[in-house]
Amino acid sequence: MAEREWRGAPERARAFAEKPWLRVFLVGMLLVAASFLLRPGAETPKKTTWEDLLLPLAPGVVVARGYHLSPPRRGEEQDVIFTARREAGPEGPAGRIELHVVERGQWPGVRETKSFGVAYETPRSTAPTEDQEAVTQALRDAIDRNDTGLGPPTSIPLAAEPELPLLGRVLGRLVGFRRIVVPALLALAMGLLGSLPRGDALVAASLLALGLVLRALHLDMPFVHDQDVQRLFTGSLPLGEILTGKGLEDRHPPLWFVVLHVAGKFGDSEAVLRAPAVIAGALVAPAIVWGARLVRGRAGPLGAIAALLVAVSPGFVVHAREVSEIPLFGLLVVVTCALAARLAEKPSRAARIGLAASTALLAWTYYLAPLVIAGVLLGLVAARKPLRSVALPIGVGAALGAPALVLLGVTVVRDHGAREVAERFPDLAWGSHAPIPMLLGLLGETVSCVGPGVPFLVGTAVMFELRTRRNVGPMVAVGAALVTAIGITLAAKVARVQTYYFVAVAPALAFALAVAPHRYIPTWAWSLFGGASLSLLFSMGAPRAHRPYVPDADAFMPRFAAIAASRSERRIVTVAHYDATLLVYYLQRAANAPVAWPRTEVSGEFLLEPAGRRILPLVQVHRMDEATKEAARDHLLRAIAEGPTLVIERDAFVLAQVHDVLARCEVLSEAPSARLVSCGGGAR
């Protein structure tokens, strides 16, 4: 009898472990443990700032050879950036040097202190090499004197940096071992939740709530990118104008502008206009759960963990906090892949209608739609599934989206001039990309969104699927991602494309993991690997989870606009055209005027009524040529000759001829990456 009881012990233990109440208890304990690890500690006074590390140097003080340091700002490589400027004079010609401070060992071969590496960036510096070397060495020596062995640059505050909100402080605790342990605890909790009866519904609801929290809080930070303002200006047009007029002149299909038009009924603040992308981004994770359930009958623990990765990935969170159609397109990509995989296995009328609708919406949302559709079809062919099950709905959807596809062709033709500009000026954002660097950039975007583990696991799933041909889900999703990556790479030579476009398709990789085949690797093993991939994503630390809630040092336009609104100058000049768009938005907000495209005169100036302010962008970046710098200087001098003028100049777009004129103007305000000056009638 004792022997029978001993033999039955494993079965009884398994039955006990499968009790729902026990799993719910474990989920609660795991979440409590994760919350404890993320609990922000008591606030302590800031002891060491970047300004302290510079002593005896300081912003505005000469570093070496007549170069003055600007205030520090955060960079995109988990670094801190200083700009050193010198005006033309006895020390030499005017020059600008961009200096980066990174974690020690991050950039091999650069000058180092105990904790940091210090280097100048050549493409963004305009100074003799000997000046760059001397200034970099002086900055390194100053930091080294005060470096007692500190953490990474992101852990050291800036003196002018505002206090992080609670959510930022909580996520800022994801350092050290917490970057591995906390994601693993969340993955285990979500996997257990997904294993419960009705687990798919519980997971979808939980991830929707989590996704909204991460994306919707603190949305009122100022705009940094002019694209955000351009989109909301176009969205403020009447619907007829969006669908038949100015809305068709944009480089994106008009559906997103219709969405912004509706959102604009609730206000024109940054938070309101970011809300549609926030909602779409938060829905991507529940869509993965739904898609996995549609294809496999149940999402389960693996689907829950794959969806969790999309919900919490800082790469996806950042793009969902912009006025961008990328989150909506990502949502539609997941829906399209799920419906196509479902139709290939089990056709239904509802799935056909859904696939036709999602295909049409893809075409009207983002111009990557043809690549996604081609990738879906390629995935079906690779899985040896007949195309007849999807041919009709995709064909109907493509027909409904045909006008948008025609607009894609028009956009490529219009981009021809910008491509010629990029050939002459390769340092532009959409500069001349060779295939290999472009592919490497796409790989970097993939890793920043889903980490290196997910592509490896998805590739493994595809290898198994090529042998069995039983589960079409991974093939369809990987086909969509792969064809899009190849298409972006090849399109770089004929259109203005950038690597971050791939973020719109990256959720397909998480969906591919959610529907990975079980024939050779059991679900519990896939789930463990998925949880490890989530920990790996956060352990790489790029981007840091708290960064979306840190005010951007480049968001200087509200301050500059407030100063301009309080002064008597009627004309404001921006060196780059994109600053003019941002300035218009914040001047309209300051005047409590409707936010909309301003009237544009034949001269290219924006006229703001009724204040009568005129905003002149000196350079349209996508129309530059060899004569642009001289022409911009002449335009500036004519504007100054007509009366007192305010001018905004960015470090990222300095024209030597224009800068020489501005050097004799009064500096009203300076940001880490830009300055506002006042020029009178006597400038020459």
C-alpha positions as CSV (number, residue, x, y, z in Angstrom):
1,M,0.0,0.0,0.0
2,A,2.8,2.3,0.8
3,E,4.3,1.5,-2.6
4,R,1.1,2.5,-4.3
5,E,1.0,5.8,-2.4
6,W,4.6,6.5,-3.3
7,R,3.8,5.8,-7.0
8,G,0.8,8.1,-6.9
9,A,2.7,11.0,-5.3
10,P,3.8,12.6,-8.7
11,E,0.3,12.5,-10.0
12,R,-1.1,14.1,-6.8
13,A,1.6,16.8,-6.9
14,R,0.9,17.6,-10.5
15,A,-2.8,17.8,-9.7
16,F,-2.1,20.1,-6.8
17,A,0.1,22.3,-8.9
18,E,-2.6,22.7,-11.6
19,K,-5.1,24.0,-9.1
20,P,-6.2,27.5,-10.3
21,W,-6.1,29.1,-6.8
22,L,-2.5,28.0,-6.4
23,R,-1.5,29.6,-9.7
24,V,-3.4,32.8,-8.8
25,F,-1.5,32.9,-5.5
26,L,1.8,32.4,-7.3
27,V,1.0,35.2,-9.8
28,G,0.2,37.5,-6.9
29,M,3.5,36.7,-5.1
30,L,5.6,37.1,-8.2
31,L,4.0,40.5,-8.8
32,V,4.6,41.5,-5.2
33,A,8.2,40.5,-5.5
34,A,8.6,42.5,-8.8
35,S,6.9,45.6,-7.2
36,F,9.2,45.3,-4.1
37,L,12.3,45.3,-6.4
38,L,11.0,48.4,-8.3
39,R,10.0,50.3,-5.2
40,P,11.7,53.7,-5.4
41,G,13.7,54.5,-2.3
42,A,13.6,57.6,-0.2
43,E,14.6,60.7,-2.1
44,T,18.2,61.8,-1.4
45,P,19.8,65.1,-2.3
46,K,21.7,65.1,-5.5
47,K,25.4,64.7,-4.6
48,T,27.2,64.7,-7.9
49,T,25.9,66.2,-11.1
50,W,27.6,66.5,-14.5
51,E,28.2,70.1,-13.8
52,D,30.1,69.0,-10.6
53,L,32.2,66.6,-12.6
54,L,33.3,69.4,-14.9
55,L,34.8,71.6,-12.2
56,P,36.7,73.9,-12.5
57,L,35.2,74.0,-16.0
58,A,31.6,75.0,-16.4
59,P,29.1,75.7,-19.2
60,G,30.1,79.0,-20.8
61,V,33.7,78.7,-19.6
62,V,36.6,78.3,-22.1
63,V,37.7,74.7,-22.3
64,A,40.7,75.1,-24.6
65,R,41.7,77.2,-27.7
66,G,38.8,79.6,-27.2
67,Y,36.0,77.0,-27.2
68,H,33.2,77.5,-24.8
69,L,31.2,74.6,-23.4
70,S,27.4,74.5,-23.7
71,P,25.2,72.9,-20.9
72,P,25.2,69.1,-21.1
73,R,22.3,67.1,-22.6
74,R,21.3,63.5,-22.8
75,G,22.2,61.6,-26.0
76,E,20.7,58.6,-27.7
77,E,23.6,56.2,-26.9
78,Q,23.1,56.2,-23.1
79,D,25.6,59.1,-23.2
80,V,25.9,62.7,-22.3
81,I,26.7,65.3,-25.0
82,F,28.6,68.6,-24.6
83,T,29.0,71.1,-27.4
84,A,32.0,73.4,-27.6
85,R,31.8,76.5,-29.7
86,R,34.2,79.2,-30.8
87,E,33.4,82.4,-32.6
88,A,35.8,83.7,-35.2
89,G,38.6,85.8,-33.6
90,P,42.2,85.8,-32.5
91,E,42.1,82.2,-31.4
92,G,41.1,81.1,-34.9
93,P,38.1,80.6,-37.2
94,A,34.6,79.8,-35.9
95,G,34.2,76.1,-35.0
96,R,31.9,73.6,-33.3
97,I,32.8,70.4,-31.6
98,E,30.3,67.7,-30.4
99,L,31.7,65.8,-27.4
100,H,30.2,62.5,-26.1
101,V,30.8,61.0,-22.6
102,V,29.9,57.3,-22.6
103,E,30.4,54.4,-20.2
104,R,34.0,53.2,-20.0
105,G,34.7,50.5,-22.6
106,Q,31.6,51.3,-24.7
107,W,33.6,53.0,-27.4
108,P,37.0,51.3,-27.9
109,G,40.1,53.4,-28.5
110,V,38.8,56.7,-27.0
111,R,40.2,58.7,-24.1
112,E,39.0,57.3,-20.7
113,T,38.6,58.2,-17.1
114,K,38.0,55.8,-14.3
115,S,34.3,55.5,-15.3
116,F,33.8,57.1,-18.7
117,G,35.0,57.3,-22.2
118,V,35.3,60.8,-23.8
119,A,35.3,61.4,-27.6
120,Y,34.4,63.9,-30.2
121,E,32.0,63.0,-33.1
122,T,33.5,63.9,-36.5
123,P,30.4,64.2,-38.6
124,R,28.8,66.7,-36.3
125,S,31.9,68.7,-35.6
126,T,33.2,71.6,-37.7
127,A,36.7,72.4,-36.4
128,P,40.3,71.5,-37.2
129,T,41.4,68.1,-36.0
130,E,44.0,69.6,-33.6
131,D,41.2,71.7,-32.0
132,Q,39.0,68.6,-31.6
133,E,41.8,66.7,-30.0
134,A,42.8,69.5,-27.6
135,V,39.2,70.2,-26.4
136,T,38.5,66.5,-25.9
137,Q,41.6,66.1,-23.9
138,A,40.8,69.1,-21.7
139,L,37.3,67.8,-21.1
140,R,38.6,64.3,-20.2
141,D,41.2,65.8,-17.8
142,A,38.5,67.9,-16.0
143,I,36.2,64.9,-15.6
144,D,39.0,62.6,-14.5
145,R,40.0,64.9,-11.6
146,N,36.5,64.5,-10.2
147,D,35.8,60.9,-11.2
148,T,35.9,58.8,-8.0
149,G,34.5,55.7,-9.7
150,L,30.9,56.3,-10.7
151,G,28.0,54.5,-12.4
152,P,27.0,54.9,-16.1
153,P,26.3,58.3,-17.5
154,T,22.6,57.8,-17.3
155,S,22.8,57.4,-13.5
156,I,24.3,60.9,-13.0
157,P,21.8,63.8,-13.0
158,L,22.1,67.1,-14.8
159,A,21.8,70.2,-12.6
160,A,18.9,71.6,-14.5
161,E,17.2,68.2,-14.9
162,P,13.7,68.2,-13.4
163,E,12.7,65.5,-10.9
164,L,11.5,62.3,-12.6
165,P,7.8,61.5,-12.1
166,L,7.0,58.5,-10.0
167,L,6.7,56.1,-13.0
168,G,10.1,57.3,-14.2
169,R,11.7,56.7,-10.8
170,V,10.1,53.2,-10.6
171,L,11.4,52.2,-14.0
172,G,14.7,53.8,-13.2
173,R,15.3,51.1,-10.7
174,L,15.8,48.6,-13.5
175,V,19.5,48.5,-13.2
176,G,22.0,45.9,-12.2
177,F,20.5,42.5,-11.4
178,R,17.0,44.0,-11.5
179,R,17.2,44.3,-15.3
180,I,17.2,40.5,-15.4
181,V,15.2,39.4,-12.4
182,V,12.2,41.8,-12.7
183,P,11.4,40.9,-16.4
184,A,11.8,37.2,-15.5
185,L,9.3,37.6,-12.6
186,L,6.8,39.4,-14.9
187,A,7.2,36.7,-17.6
188,L,6.7,33.9,-15.1
189,A,3.6,35.6,-13.7
190,M,2.1,36.3,-17.1
191,G,2.8,32.7,-18.2
192,L,1.0,31.3,-15.1
193,L,-1.9,33.7,-15.7
194,G,-2.1,32.5,-19.3
195,S,-2.3,28.9,-18.1
196,L,-5.5,29.5,-16.1
197,P,-9.0,28.8,-17.4
198,R,-10.0,31.9,-19.3
199,G,-6.4,32.8,-19.1
200,D,-6.3,34.4,-22.5
201,A,-8.9,37.0,-21.5
202,L,-7.2,37.7,-18.2
203,V,-3.8,38.2,-20.0
204,A,-5.3,40.4,-22.7
205,A,-7.0,42.6,-20.1
206,S,-3.9,42.8,-17.9
207,L,-1.6,43.7,-20.8
208,L,-4.0,46.3,-22.1
209,A,-4.0,48.0,-18.7
210,L,-0.2,47.7,-18.4
211,G,0.3,49.0,-21.9
212,L,-1.9,52.0,-21.2
213,V,-0.1,52.9,-18.0
214,L,3.4,52.8,-19.7
215,R,2.2,54.8,-22.7
216,A,-0.4,57.2,-21.4
217,L,1.2,58.7,-18.3
218,H,3.1,62.1,-18.6
219,L,2.1,62.7,-22.2
220,D,2.2,66.4,-21.9
221,M,6.0,66.7,-22.6
222,P,6.8,69.2,-25.4
223,F,7.2,68.1,-29.0
224,V,10.7,67.6,-30.2
225,H,10.2,66.5,-33.8
226,D,8.6,68.6,-36.4
227,Q,6.8,65.6,-37.9
228,D,4.5,65.5,-34.9
229,V,3.4,69.1,-35.5
230,Q,3.1,68.6,-39.3
231,R,0.8,65.6,-38.8
232,L,-1.5,67.4,-36.4
233,F,-1.6,70.5,-38.7
234,T,-2.7,68.3,-41.5
235,G,-5.2,66.5,-39.2
236,S,-6.7,69.9,-38.4
237,L,-7.8,70.4,-42.0
238,P,-11.4,69.8,-43.0
239,L,-12.0,66.1,-43.9
240,G,-12.6,66.9,-47.5
241,E,-9.2,68.7,-47.7
242,I,-7.5,65.7,-46.0
243,L,-8.9,63.2,-48.4
244,T,-8.8,65.2,-51.6
245,G,-6.4,68.2,-51.1
246,K,-3.5,69.1,-48.9
247,G,-3.7,65.8,-47.0
248,L,-2.6,64.0,-50.2
249,E,0.5,66.0,-50.4
250,D,2.0,64.5,-47.3
251,R,4.5,61.6,-47.5
252,H,2.0,59.3,-45.7
253,P,-1.5,58.0,-46.5
254,P,-4.4,60.1,-45.2
255,L,-6.0,57.6,-42.8
256,W,-3.9,58.7,-39.8
257,F,-4.8,62.4,-40.5
258,V,-8.5,61.4,-40.3
259,V,-7.8,59.8,-36.9
260,L,-6.0,63.0,-35.8
261,H,-8.9,65.1,-37.1
262,V,-11.2,63.2,-34.8
263,A,-8.8,63.5,-31.8
264,G,-8.5,67.2,-32.4
265,K,-12.2,67.6,-31.4
266,F,-11.0,67.0,-27.8
267,G,-8.2,69.7,-27.9
268,D,-4.9,70.5,-29.4
269,S,-2.5,69.7,-26.6
270,E,0.4,67.3,-26.8
271,A,-1.3,64.8,-24.7
272,V,-4.6,64.8,-26.7
273,L,-2.8,64.4,-30.0
274,R,-0.6,61.6,-28.8
275,A,-3.6,59.7,-27.4
276,P,-4.5,57.8,-30.7
277,A,-1.0,56.3,-30.9
278,V,-1.1,55.5,-27.2
279,I,-4.3,53.5,-27.6
280,A,-3.2,51.7,-30.7
281,G,0.1,50.8,-29.1
282,A,-1.6,49.5,-26.0
283,L,-3.8,47.3,-28.2
284,V,-0.9,45.5,-29.9
285,A,-0.2,43.1,-27.0
286,P,-3.9,42.0,-26.7
287,A,-4.0,41.6,-30.5
288,I,-1.1,39.1,-30.2
289,V,-3.1,37.1,-27.6
290,W,-6.2,37.2,-29.8
291,G,-4.2,36.2,-32.9
292,A,-2.5,33.3,-31.2
293,R,-5.9,32.1,-29.9
294,L,-7.3,32.5,-33.4
295,V,-4.5,30.4,-35.0
296,R,-3.9,27.8,-32.3
297,G,-7.1,27.7,-30.4
298,R,-5.5,29.2,-27.3
299,A,-2.7,31.7,-26.7
300,G,-1.6,30.0,-23.4
301,P,1.6,30.8,-21.5
302,L,3.8,31.3,-24.6
303,G,1.3,33.8,-26.2
304,A,1.1,35.7,-22.9
305,I,4.9,36.1,-22.7
306,A,5.2,37.1,-26.3
307,A,2.5,39.7,-25.9
308,L,4.1,40.9,-22.6
309,L,7.3,41.7,-24.5
310,V,5.5,44.0,-26.8
311,A,3.5,45.6,-24.0
312,V,6.6,46.6,-21.9
313,S,9.4,47.0,-24.5
314,P,10.8,50.5,-24.2
315,G,11.3,50.6,-28.0
316,F,7.6,50.2,-28.6
317,V,6.7,52.5,-25.8
318,V,8.8,55.3,-27.2
319,H,7.1,55.2,-30.6
320,A,3.6,54.9,-29.1
321,R,4.2,58.2,-27.3
322,E,4.6,60.1,-30.6
323,V,2.0,61.5,-33.0
324,S,2.7,58.6,-35.3
325,E,0.8,56.0,-37.2
326,I,3.5,53.3,-36.5
327,P,1.6,51.8,-33.5
328,L,-1.6,51.6,-35.6
329,F,0.2,49.9,-38.4
330,G,1.8,47.5,-36.1
331,L,-1.6,46.6,-34.7
332,L,-2.9,46.0,-38.3
333,V,0.1,43.9,-39.2
334,V,-0.6,41.5,-36.3
335,V,-4.3,41.3,-37.2
336,T,-3.5,40.7,-40.9
337,C,-0.9,37.9,-40.1
338,A,-3.3,36.2,-37.8
339,L,-6.3,36.3,-40.2
340,A,-4.1,35.1,-43.1
341,A,-2.8,32.2,-41.0
342,R,-6.3,31.3,-39.9
343,L,-7.7,31.3,-43.4
344,A,-4.9,29.1,-44.6
345,E,-5.8,26.5,-42.0
346,K,-9.6,26.9,-41.5
347,P,-11.4,29.3,-43.9
348,S,-14.4,31.2,-42.6
349,R,-16.5,34.1,-43.9
350,A,-15.7,36.3,-40.9
351,A,-11.9,35.8,-41.4
352,R,-12.2,36.7,-45.1
353,I,-14.1,39.9,-44.4
354,G,-11.6,40.7,-41.7
355,L,-8.6,40.1,-43.9
356,A,-10.0,42.3,-46.7
357,A,-10.6,45.1,-44.2
358,S,-7.2,44.8,-42.6
359,T,-5.5,44.8,-46.0
360,A,-7.3,47.9,-47.1
361,L,-6.5,49.7,-43.8
362,L,-2.8,48.7,-44.1
363,A,-2.7,50.5,-47.5
364,W,-4.4,53.6,-46.1
365,T,-2.2,53.8,-43.0
366,Y,1.4,53.4,-44.0
367,Y,3.3,52.9,-47.3
368,L,5.0,49.8,-46.1
369,A,1.7,48.0,-46.8
370,P,2.7,46.4,-50.1
371,L,5.8,44.9,-48.5
372,V,3.8,43.4,-45.7
373,I,1.2,41.9,-48.0
374,A,3.9,40.5,-50.3
375,G,5.6,39.0,-47.2
376,V,2.3,37.4,-46.0
377,L,1.9,35.7,-49.4
378,L,5.5,34.6,-49.5
379,G,5.1,33.0,-46.1
380,L,2.1,31.1,-47.3
381,V,4.1,29.9,-50.3
382,A,7.0,28.8,-48.1
383,A,4.5,26.9,-45.9
384,R,3.1,25.2,-49.1
385,K,-0.3,26.5,-48.4
386,P,-2.6,27.3,-51.4
387,L,-3.1,31.0,-52.0
388,R,-6.7,30.6,-53.1
389,S,-7.9,30.9,-49.5
390,V,-6.5,34.4,-49.1
391,A,-6.3,35.6,-52.7
392,L,-9.9,37.0,-52.8
393,P,-9.9,38.9,-49.5
394,I,-6.4,40.3,-50.1
395,G,-7.3,41.2,-53.6
396,V,-10.5,43.0,-52.4
397,G,-8.5,44.8,-49.7
398,A,-5.8,45.8,-52.3
399,A,-8.5,47.1,-54.6
400,L,-10.0,49.2,-51.7
401,G,-6.6,50.5,-50.9
402,A,-5.6,51.1,-54.5
403,P,-5.8,54.9,-54.3
404,A,-3.3,54.9,-51.4
405,L,-1.0,52.6,-53.4
406,V,-1.1,55.1,-56.3
407,L,-0.1,57.8,-53.8
408,L,2.8,55.6,-52.8
409,G,4.1,55.8,-56.4
410,V,3.6,59.6,-56.4
411,T,5.6,59.9,-53.2
412,V,8.5,57.9,-54.5
413,V,8.6,60.2,-57.6
414,R,8.5,63.3,-55.4
415,D,11.3,61.9,-53.2
416,H,13.6,61.9,-56.2
417,G,14.8,65.4,-55.5
418,A,15.4,64.6,-51.9
419,R,17.4,61.6,-52.8
420,E,19.7,63.8,-55.0
421,V,20.1,66.1,-52.0
422,A,21.1,63.1,-49.9
423,E,23.7,62.1,-52.4
424,R,25.3,65.6,-52.1
425,F,24.8,65.8,-48.3
426,P,25.1,62.3,-46.9
427,D,24.9,63.5,-43.3
428,L,21.2,64.2,-43.6
429,A,18.9,62.0,-41.6
430,W,17.7,60.2,-44.7
431,G,21.3,60.3,-46.2
432,S,22.7,57.9,-48.8
433,H,22.4,54.5,-47.1
434,A,24.4,51.6,-48.5
435,P,22.7,48.2,-48.2
436,I,24.9,46.7,-45.5
437,P,24.7,49.7,-43.1
438,M,21.0,49.9,-43.7
439,L,20.6,46.2,-42.8
440,L,22.7,46.7,-39.7
441,G,20.5,49.7,-38.8
442,L,17.4,47.5,-39.2
443,L,18.9,44.9,-37.0
444,G,19.6,47.5,-34.4
445,E,16.0,48.6,-34.5
446,T,14.9,45.0,-34.1
447,V,17.1,44.4,-31.1
448,S,16.0,47.6,-29.5
449,C,12.3,46.5,-29.8
450,V,12.3,42.8,-29.1
451,G,15.9,42.1,-28.1
452,P,18.3,39.6,-29.8
453,G,16.6,36.5,-28.3
454,V,13.3,36.8,-30.2
455,P,14.8,36.8,-33.7
456,F,16.8,33.7,-32.7
457,L,13.8,31.9,-31.4
458,V,11.6,32.9,-34.3
459,G,14.3,31.7,-36.7
460,T,14.4,28.4,-34.9
461,A,10.6,28.1,-35.2
462,V,10.8,28.8,-38.9
463,M,13.5,26.1,-39.4
464,F,11.2,23.6,-37.7
465,E,8.2,24.8,-39.7
466,L,10.1,24.4,-43.0
467,R,10.4,20.7,-42.1
468,T,6.8,20.0,-40.9
469,R,4.7,22.6,-42.9
470,R,2.0,22.2,-40.2
471,N,1.9,25.6,-38.6
472,V,1.7,28.5,-41.0
473,G,1.6,31.3,-38.4
474,P,5.3,31.8,-37.9
475,M,5.9,31.6,-41.7
476,V,3.4,34.3,-42.4
477,A,4.7,36.7,-39.7
478,V,8.3,36.2,-40.5
479,G,7.6,36.6,-44.2
480,A,6.0,40.0,-43.5
481,A,9.0,41.1,-41.4
482,L,11.7,39.8,-43.7
483,V,10.2,41.2,-47.0
484,T,9.7,44.6,-45.3
485,A,13.3,44.7,-44.1
486,I,14.6,43.8,-47.6
487,G,12.2,46.3,-49.1
488,I,13.3,49.2,-46.8
489,T,16.9,48.4,-47.6
490,L,16.4,48.5,-51.4
491,A,14.1,51.5,-51.2
492,A,16.8,53.6,-49.6
493,K,18.3,54.4,-53.0
494,V,15.0,55.7,-54.5
495,A,13.0,57.1,-51.5
496,R,13.5,58.8,-48.2
497,V,13.3,55.9,-45.8
498,Q,14.9,55.4,-42.4
499,T,15.6,52.3,-40.2
500,Y,13.0,53.1,-37.6
501,Y,10.2,52.4,-40.1
502,F,10.8,48.7,-39.3
503,V,9.4,49.3,-35.8
504,A,5.9,49.3,-37.5
505,V,6.4,45.7,-38.5
506,A,8.5,44.4,-35.5
507,P,5.3,43.2,-33.6
508,A,5.0,40.5,-36.2
509,L,8.1,38.8,-34.7
510,A,6.4,38.6,-31.3
511,F,3.4,37.1,-32.9
512,A,5.6,34.6,-34.7
513,L,6.9,33.5,-31.3
514,A,3.4,33.4,-29.8
515,V,2.4,30.7,-32.4
516,A,5.7,28.8,-32.5
517,P,5.2,25.0,-33.3
518,H,5.2,22.5,-30.4
519,R,6.2,19.4,-32.3
520,Y,9.9,19.4,-31.4
521,I,10.0,21.9,-28.5
522,P,7.2,21.8,-25.9
523,T,5.3,24.9,-24.9
524,W,6.9,25.1,-21.5
525,A,10.4,25.3,-23.1
526,W,9.3,27.9,-25.6
527,S,7.8,29.9,-22.6
528,L,11.1,29.7,-20.7
529,F,13.1,30.8,-23.7
530,G,10.6,33.7,-24.2
531,G,11.0,34.8,-20.6
532,A,14.8,34.7,-21.0
533,S,14.4,36.8,-24.2
534,L,12.5,39.4,-22.2
535,S,15.2,39.6,-19.5
536,L,17.9,39.8,-22.3
537,L,16.0,42.8,-23.9
538,F,16.1,44.8,-20.6
539,S,19.6,43.7,-19.7
540,M,21.0,45.3,-22.8
541,G,19.7,48.6,-21.5
542,A,19.0,50.4,-24.9
543,P,16.8,52.3,-24.5
544,R,16.4,52.5,-20.8
545,A,12.9,51.9,-19.6
546,H,12.6,55.3,-17.8
547,R,13.8,57.4,-20.7
548,P,10.4,58.1,-22.2
549,Y,9.4,60.0,-19.1
550,V,12.6,62.2,-18.9
551,P,12.0,65.6,-20.4
552,D,14.1,66.0,-23.6
553,A,16.8,68.7,-23.5
554,D,16.1,69.3,-27.2
555,A,12.5,70.3,-26.4
556,F,13.4,74.0,-26.2
557,M,10.8,75.4,-28.5
558,P,8.1,76.2,-25.9
559,R,10.7,78.4,-24.0
560,F,11.9,80.1,-27.2
561,A,8.3,80.7,-28.4
562,A,7.4,82.2,-25.0
563,I,10.3,84.6,-25.3
564,A,9.4,85.5,-28.9
565,A,5.8,86.1,-27.9
566,S,6.8,88.6,-25.2
567,R,9.1,90.7,-27.5
568,S,8.3,93.3,-30.1
569,E,10.1,91.8,-33.1
570,R,7.6,90.8,-35.7
571,R,9.8,88.6,-37.8
572,I,11.4,85.3,-36.6
573,V,13.9,83.4,-38.8
574,T,14.7,79.7,-38.4
575,V,17.7,78.4,-40.1
576,A,16.1,75.0,-40.7
577,H,12.5,74.7,-42.0
578,Y,11.5,72.1,-39.4
579,D,12.0,74.6,-36.6
580,A,9.5,76.9,-38.2
581,T,6.8,74.3,-37.9
582,L,7.4,73.7,-34.2
583,L,7.6,77.4,-33.6
584,V,4.3,78.1,-35.3
585,Y,2.6,75.5,-33.1
586,Y,3.8,76.9,-29.8
587,L,3.2,80.5,-30.8
588,Q,-0.4,79.5,-31.7
589,R,-0.7,77.8,-28.3
590,A,0.7,80.8,-26.5
591,A,-1.8,83.1,-28.3
592,N,-4.7,80.7,-27.6
593,A,-5.3,80.6,-31.4
594,P,-6.5,77.6,-33.3
595,V,-3.7,75.2,-34.1
596,A,-3.5,74.9,-37.9
597,W,-1.3,75.4,-40.9
598,P,-0.5,79.1,-41.1
599,R,-0.9,81.1,-44.3
600,T,2.2,80.7,-46.5
601,E,3.2,83.6,-48.6
602,V,5.0,83.5,-52.0
603,S,8.3,84.2,-50.2
604,G,7.9,81.0,-48.2
605,E,7.2,82.9,-45.0
606,F,4.5,81.8,-42.6
607,L,2.1,84.6,-41.6
608,L,0.5,84.3,-38.1
609,E,-2.7,86.3,-37.9
610,P,-3.9,88.4,-36.1
611,A,-0.5,88.9,-34.3
612,G,1.1,89.7,-37.7
613,R,4.2,87.7,-36.9
614,R,6.2,86.4,-39.9
615,I,8.3,83.3,-39.7
616,L,10.9,82.8,-42.3
617,P,12.6,79.3,-42.7
618,L,16.0,80.0,-44.4
619,V,16.5,76.5,-45.8
620,Q,14.3,73.7,-47.0
621,V,16.6,70.8,-46.0
622,H,15.3,68.4,-48.7
623,R,15.9,71.0,-51.4
624,M,19.5,72.0,-50.6
625,D,22.2,72.5,-53.2
626,E,25.7,74.0,-53.4
627,A,24.4,77.6,-53.4
628,T,22.1,77.1,-50.4
629,K,24.5,78.5,-47.8
630,E,25.1,81.8,-49.6
631,A,21.5,82.2,-50.5
632,A,20.5,81.6,-46.9
633,R,22.9,84.3,-45.7
634,D,21.6,86.7,-48.2
635,H,17.9,86.0,-47.1
636,L,19.0,86.5,-43.5
637,L,20.7,89.8,-44.2
638,R,17.7,91.1,-46.1
639,A,15.4,90.2,-43.2
640,I,17.6,91.9,-40.7
641,A,17.9,95.0,-42.9
642,E,14.1,95.3,-42.8
643,G,14.0,95.5,-39.0
644,P,14.9,93.7,-35.7
645,T,14.7,90.0,-36.2
646,L,14.8,86.9,-33.9
647,V,16.7,83.9,-35.2
648,I,16.7,80.3,-34.0
649,E,19.8,78.2,-34.9
650,R,20.3,74.5,-34.1
651,D,23.6,72.8,-33.5
652,A,22.5,70.0,-35.8
653,F,22.1,72.4,-38.7
654,V,24.8,75.1,-38.7
655,L,25.6,76.9,-41.9
656,A,29.0,78.6,-41.6
657,Q,27.9,81.7,-43.7
658,V,24.8,82.2,-41.6
659,H,26.5,81.5,-38.3
660,D,29.1,84.2,-39.0
661,V,26.2,86.7,-39.2
662,L,24.6,85.4,-36.1
663,A,27.8,85.7,-34.2
664,R,27.3,89.5,-34.1
665,C,23.8,89.2,-32.7
666,E,22.6,89.3,-29.1
667,V,22.0,85.8,-27.5
668,L,18.6,85.9,-25.7
669,S,18.4,82.3,-24.7
670,E,20.5,79.2,-25.1
671,A,19.6,75.5,-24.9
672,P,22.0,72.6,-25.0
673,S,21.5,72.2,-28.7
674,A,20.1,75.5,-30.0
675,R,20.1,79.2,-29.3
676,L,17.7,82.2,-29.8
677,V,19.3,85.5,-30.9
678,S,18.1,89.0,-31.6
679,C,19.6,90.7,-34.6
680,G,19.2,94.5,-35.3
681,G,19.4,96.5,-38.5
682,G,23.2,97.0,-38.2
683,A,24.3,93.4,-38.8
684,R,26.6,92.9,-41.7
